[in-house]
Amino acid sequence: MHEPTTRAGAVGQRGERAEHGGGGGGRAAYPRVSPCLHCARPVLRDNDARWIHADLSYVCRDQWGGLTATTAEPAPTPRV
């Protein structure tokens, strides 16, 4: 079971540097919700900073609902 994320700097908090692109680990900033690279369903980060689909599934599903061999991963953001 997970503890609530109430400490400063927890994933999803306003002050997190990685999500806002303010340095910290060299990770690229992603939008809060992105389409999945593999199945195009919406993905976001869970409390452990892992990508998860909006329906709370880590594994992707095909168009008929069957499980695939891929897991949630955000599609690259288009450069404008």
Steps between C-alpha positions, in 0.01 A plus 500: 500500500625849420524789740339827393739732319491809718868584528647784294645387170283188471391404151206710389566780747524855364861540614650205312788608282502211253140549391548870440834462322700686766804271499536197721616178342487612138151355448289667235181665618184329375148636508290375790309261268639364170388241248667161534775430248368146438121512529414876493297475826570784748791443743612685811742441789403298807614570858829316435576711188426205265284550191150355524195515275211719612292186560768397759655226284876483449468257206380621161193347337422446133186629329300197620609537864759222500827549689811579294872460572550874555450724802393862541749747351430855385528589132762766429357850510494668160742786453336822386 
